[in-house]
């Protein structure tokens, strides 16, 4: 996107040097450059937000996997661990459904 802005600025400079561009042409070109700059900034903000959301989802998935693995390890032990299993179930439900 920076390349597009640079090319637009070069085109603006060339049109001024050549002298064929009218003031409205220059204003139109500047408006387009400003629009591109706004679009680039919005795209960058959207990408940053998506990265944050993905990182949060990955952390929740990792925590749920760890809880599920603990759950499985307790299932292999005697039934006396039933209370621990219930606590882990609660943790999994909290992580997955909040």
C-alpha positions in Angstrom: 0.0 0.0 0.0 2.9 2.3 0.7 4.0 1.7 -2.9 0.6 2.9 -4.2 0.9 6.1 -2.1 4.4 6.7 -3.4 3.4 6.2 -7.0 0.4 8.5 -6.5 2.7 11.2 -5.1 5.1 10.7 -8.0 2.2 11.0 -10.5 1.1 14.2 -8.7 4.6 15.7 -9.0 5.0 14.7 -12.6 1.6 16.2 -13.5 2.6 19.5 -11.8 5.9 19.6 -13.7 4.2 18.9 -17.0 1.7 21.6 -16.4 -1.2 19.7 -18.0 -3.1 19.1 -14.7 -5.7 21.5 -13.5 -6.2 22.4 -9.9 -9.2 20.1 -9.7 -7.1 17.2 -11.1 -4.6 17.8 -8.3 -7.3 18.1 -5.7 -8.9 14.9 -7.0 -5.6 13.0 -6.9 -4.9 14.3 -3.3 -8.3 13.1 -2.3 -7.6 9.7 -3.7 -4.2 9.6 -1.8 -5.9 10.6 1.4 -8.5 7.9 0.9 -5.8 5.3 0.3 -4.0 6.4 3.5 -7.2 6.0 5.5 -7.8 2.5 4.0 -4.2 1.4 4.9 -4.6 2.6 8.5 -7.9 0.8 8.9 -6.5 -2.4 7.4 -3.6 -2.2 9.8 -5.9 -1.7 12.8 -8.1 -4.6 11.6 -5.0 -6.9 11.3 -3.8 -6.0 14.8 -7.3 -6.7 16.2 -7.4 -10.1 14.4 -4.0 -11.0 15.8 -5.1 -10.2 19.3 -8.3 -12.3 18.9 -6.3 -15.2 17.5 -3.9 -15.1 20.4 -6.8 -15.1 22.9 -8.4 -18.0 21.1 -5.1 -20.0 21.1 -4.6 -19.3 24.8 -8.1 -20.5 25.6 -7.7 -23.6 23.5 -4.4 -24.4 25.1 -6.0 -24.1 28.6 -8.9 -26.3 27.6 -6.6 -28.9 26.2 -4.6 -28.9 29.5 -7.8 -29.3 31.5 -9.0 -32.1 29.2 -5.6 -33.9 29.6 -5.9 -33.6 33.4 -9.4 -34.9 33.2 -8.2 -37.9 31.3 -5.4 -38.6 33.7 -7.9 -38.6 36.6 -10.2 -41.0 34.8 -7.4 -43.5 34.8 -7.3 -43.3 38.7 -9.7 -44.7 41.2 -13.2 -43.2 41.5 -12.0 -41.3 44.6 -10.9 -38.6 42.3 -14.4 -37.9 41.2 -14.4 -34.5 43.0 -11.3 -33.5 41.1 -12.9 -34.5 37.8 -16.0 -32.4 38.6 -13.8 -29.3 39.3 -12.0 -29.9 36.0 -15.4 -30.2 34.2 -16.4 -26.9 35.7 -13.1 -25.4 34.5 -13.6 -26.7 31.0 -17.2 -25.4 30.8 -16.0 -22.0 32.0 -13.2 -21.9 29.4 -15.3 -23.1 26.5 -18.7 -21.4 27.2 -17.9 -18.0 28.7 
